[in-house]
């Protein structure tokens, strides 16, 4: 079951629409393993700095982006290789706050290798590398861990390897490892008083995330697979920066938020018909923040649901729900009983619809709603709500040329005081070969 995330930012949505454009006409150029494309878009952003609602320094701007890219898809016998790269230059009519220039440069590289050793064993290796500023393009997974646009060449890299083995006709194993690296360029805390510290994005969010999982898979019925699994996750904050000071004067650094988690879960995958499939996992998560002097630990539910439905040619609906523990860029103040903020527990509902209205006109809708509760620190038990939505219309004039029109909306409501809303409109053309 393909894992999806609702990603509705200007660049992320544009890339997904380009992908859809390539797929729409793949049969016309099936003999060519490579393709190149370039997009030109104009856009309007009414809150490019993602400042709080009603703030006097809210910046609105027009701008344009140029995005060339290419892909390579190679398939021979039992091995498939997929590579893609996209570069984006975004120019803003009004310079965003803390930007050194009126422009940003984004890079997005995706790679995947799948090899089938025989009918019983296969392996998949994948990597996703991003340099950017927008939280939706920098995040990994379904949960939003940072809401703010952060200037600079910020890096997120996620790599994974999954090995599947069919030990008997009815029983198999899946062994996997995923690694995510986050590296933000803004460094150095602001010290506002004896116990008041505002960490930089690097201090609060630079980290390495390691996740291992082992699933036992039982073929209960031809269309139904049962799952019994264990997952271990390790998060190490690497900013090496002051992030909090207790009333007694004790200093706390990024590594205070290091944690490890153990998951146990059961699940099922079911193919209702060739066009409709779903997956469900439910279990429990135990997280230990072992560097926190308060010895903070927590137990929380774990839920992972997803479905994929292709209801017409070039038209499909994907969606899901997830409840899990996740990192957050919010640290807040020190609490004598709750220490520093260690993370969030988040319930995330997401969906995306791609529909062919007429043979050459397509619509894409994306949406995500997340309700998060802070764990530990000054904001312990307080909530943040995230609502993201996107609409994209694309007309394919030919295999080589398309035009698009789109709108993205972000709304963040937080008890920490960083609520904001953001509207983005864009229009553009894409040439492909």
N, C-alpha and C positions, 0 to 999 in steps of 0.2 A: 504494500500500500504506500503510495507516494505521500511523503510528509509535505504539508504545505504550510505557508505562513502568509497571512494577509499583509502585503507590503504595498502601501498606497502612495509612497512619496513620488515626487516628480521623476527622479531618475529611475527608481525601482520599477515604477509602473510603466515608464517608457520602455525599459528593457524587456519587461514581460510582454508588452504589445509587439515589440520587434520579434520576439520569439514566436509569438502567435502568427505573425506575418510570414515568417519563414516556414512554419509548419503548414500553413494554409496552402502553399504551393509546392510542397516538398516533392510531390510526384512529378512535377514538371521538370525538375532538374535532378532527378534521382541518381544520375550517373556521375555527378560532380561532388566530390567529398568536401569541398570547401565553399565558403560564401563570404562575401564582404558587404558591408552596408554603411550608410552614413545618414544621420538625421540632423535636421535644422529645426529648432523650435524657438518660438517667442513665448515668454511667460510673464505673469503678474503674480507677485507674492505680497500679501498684505501684512505679514508679520515675520519677516525673514529672520529676525533675531530671537524668535519664540519668547518674547517678553510677556509678562503677566497682563491679563485682560485689563484694559483701562489705563495702562501705564503711559505716561506722557512721552516716553522715548520709543514708542512703537514705530518701526520703520517699514514703509511700504516701498516697493520698487518694481519696475519693469526690467526685463532682461532678455537674453537669448542664450541658447546653448547649441553647441556643435558636438556631435557624438559619432565619430567613426568607430568601426569595429569589424570583427571577423570571427568565423568559426570553422572548425575542422572536425569532421565526423568520419571515422574509419572503422570498417567492420570486415573482419576476415575470420571465417570458420567460427571459432569459439571465443574470439576476442573483439571487444568493442572499445574504441577510444573516442571521447568527445572533448573538444577543447574550444573555448571561446574567450575573447577579450574585447572589452569596450572602454574607450577613453572618452571623457566628457569635459569640455571646457564651458563653464557657465559664467557669463558676464552679467553683472548687476549694475543697473543705472545709478543706484544709490549704494555706496559701499556698506556691507554688513558690519556691525559692531565687531571690533577686535580683529577684523580682516586687515592684512597688510596691503591688499590690492582690491580692485573692484571685481576680481574674478576668482573662481575656484577651479581646481582640476581634480577630477575623479578617475579612478582606475578600477576596473572590475574584471577579474580573471576567474574562470571556472574550468575545472578539469575533472574528468571521470574516466576510469578504466574498469571494465568488467571482463572477467575471464571465467569461462566454464571449463573446468578440468575434465569433467565427465558428467554423466547424468546425475551423479550423487554429490559432487563438490563444485562450489563456485565461490568467487571472491569479487568484491567491489571496492575500489579505492577512489576517493573523491577529495577535492580540495577547492575551497572558495576563498579568494583573496580580494579585499576591498580597501581602497584608500578613498576616504570621503569625509563629509561633514554632517550629513543628515542621519538622525537616529535610526530611521527605518532601513537604511542601507548598511549601517554598521552593526546592527543586531544580528545575533545568531539564534535561531529557534523561534518559537511562537511568542514568547513573553517579551514585552518592552522593558528594557532595563535602564534606558536613558531617554528622556523626553526632549532634551535640549539640542538645538543645532550647535555644533562645536567647530569653530574655524580651525583650519590647519590640515596637515596631511595625517589624519588619524587612520590607524590601521586596524583591521579585523581580519584574521585568517582562521578558517575552520577546515580541518582535515579529518577524514574518517576512513576506517577500513572495517569491512564486515565480511566474515567468512561463514558460509552455510554448508553444513554437512548432513546428508541423509544417511543415517546409520542403519536404519531398516526401512522397509516400505511404509511403516506407520510412524516412525519416530526419528526426529532430527534435532540438530543443535545449531544455534546461531551465536557466534562470538563476535563482538564488536568493540571498537575503541574510537573515540572522538576527542579531538584536541582543538581548543579555541584560544587564540591569542588576541588580546586587546591592548593597543598601544596608542595613548592620546598624547598630543604634542604640547598641550597647555600644562605647565608644571609650576610648582611653587605655591604653598598655602598662603591665605590671607589671615593674619593674626589680628583680631579686632579687640582683644582684651585678655585678661588673665586666663579665662577659660573658654574664650570664643575663637573658634578656628573654622575657616571655610576652606576645605581642601580643593585643590585644583582637580580638573577631570582626570589627570594622570594619577593623582593621589587616591582618588575615590574609586577609579574604574580600571586602571591598568591591572591586568590579571591573566593568569593561565588557568583554563578549565580542562580537566581530564575526566572523561567518562568511559567506564568499561561496563559492558553488559553481557550476560550469558542467559540465553533463552532455550528452554526445552520446548520442542514443537511436536505436537501429537496430531496426526491426521485422523480426526474423529470421523469425518465423512468426506466424500470426494470434494465437497465445496467448503468444508469447515475445518479449521486448524485451531486447536487449543494451545495456549501458551502458559508456561510457568517460568518466571524469570527473576533474576537478581541483577541489580545495577549498583555500581559504586561510582561516586562522583567526588572529585577533589578540586577545590578552588583555592588558588594561591594568588593573593594580591601583591603585585610587584612594584608598586609606585615608590616604596621606600620614602614615604612622605608623612609629615605630621598631620594627623586628621582629627585629633581631639585631645583635650586637656581636662583632667578631673578637677573638682574643687580643691583637692589636696595637692594639686600641682603635678600629678603623674601624667606623663606624656604618652600618647598612644599613636602608633604608626599604622601604615596601610596593612601590614601583616596581621594586625589585631583582628581583621575580618576574615582571615583564612578559615576554611571550614571543610568538612568531609561529610558525605551523605551516603546512607545505605537504603536501598529500595528493595522491596519485595512485592511482586505483583502477579496476578493471573490475568489472562486475556483470551480473546478469540478473534480470529479473522474469518470472514465469511464472504463468499462470492454468490450473491443472489442471482445474478445472470451475467453474461459476458460484459454487460455495460454498467453494472452496478455492484460495487463491493464496499465493505466496511471493516473497521477494526476497532476493538475496545480493549483497554487495559485498566484495571483498577488495583490499588494496593496501598501501601503505606511507606512513608519516608521518614527516616530518623536522621537529623542533621546535628552535628557537633561543631560548634565554633571553638575549637580547642585553644586558640590563642587569646580568647577573651577572658580577663581575670574573673569575671562573674561565672565562668564555666557554662556559658549559655548553650543549651541544647533544646531541641524541639522535635515533636512528632506531629506530622501532618498527613492528610490524605494525598494520594497520588491518583490522578485520573487522566487518561489519554484516549480520546475518541476521534475518529476521522472517517470520512466517507467520500466516495468518488463516483459520480453518475454521469455517463455520456448519454444524453437523451436524444441527440440528433446529430447529423454530420457537422463536424466542426463546432459543436455546442456541448458544453459540459459544465457541471456544477461540482465544486469541491467545498468541503467544510469540516469543522471539527470543534472540539472543546478540550481544554487542558486545565488541570489544577495541579500546581507544583510550586516548589520553592525556587526562587530565582534571585540573582544579584540585583543590586540597585546602585545608582550613582548618588543617592541621598545618604548622607552620614548623620547630619543633625548634631545636636548638642549631646553632651555626656549626661547620663542618668545614673545616680548613685545606686539604683537597684537594677537597672536594665542595661548598663554599660553604653555601648555605641550601637547604632543601627547595623544589624548584621545582614539584612536582606529583606525580601518580601515573600508573602504567600499570595499567589495570583491565580484567579480564575479567568481564563481567556477563551472567548468565543470568536471564531473567525470563519469567513466564507468568501468564495470567489465564484463568479459566474461569467462564462464566456459564451456568447450567443451569436450565431450567424443570422442576421435579420433577413437579408437577401443575399444572393450569391457573392456580392463583393462588399457588403457592409456588415461590420462586426461591432458588437458592444461588449465591453468588459466592465463588470462591477466588482468591487472589492470592499470588504468591511471587516472591522475588528473591534470588539469591545472587551476591555480588561478591567477587572476590579482587583486591586492589590491592597494588602494590609501590611504595614511595616512591622518587622520583628526586631525588637530591641531598641535601645536609645531613647532620645527625647520624643520621638514620634511613635513609640511602640503602640500598636493597636489602631493607629490612625490610618486613613485610607487615601488611595488615589484611584481615580477612574479615568480611563483612556478610551476615547471613541475616535476611530479613524475610518474614513470612507473615501472611495475614489470611483470616478466614472470616466470611461474612455470610449470614444467613438472612432472607428478607423474604417476608411474606405480604400479598398485595394484596386487601383486603376489597372494594374497589370502585375505580373510577377516581379517587375523591377521598380514599381513606384506606388507609394501609398501616402495618404494624408490622414491626420488625426487631430482630434479635439478632445480636451480632457479637463477635469476638475478634481482637486483633492481637498479634503476638509479634515483638520485635526482639532480635537477638543480635549483638553486635559483639565480635570477638576481635582485639586489636591488640597488636603487639610494642612499641608506644609506651607501653603502660600504661593506655590509656583503654578497656579492655574493659568491657562491661556487658550486661545483659539487661533486658528490659522486657515486662511483660504488661499488656494493656488489654482490659477487657470493657465492653460497652455494650449498652443496649436502649432502644428508643424508638418513637415513632409519627410519621408524616408525613401532613399534609393537603395536598392539591393541588387547584387549580382551573384 
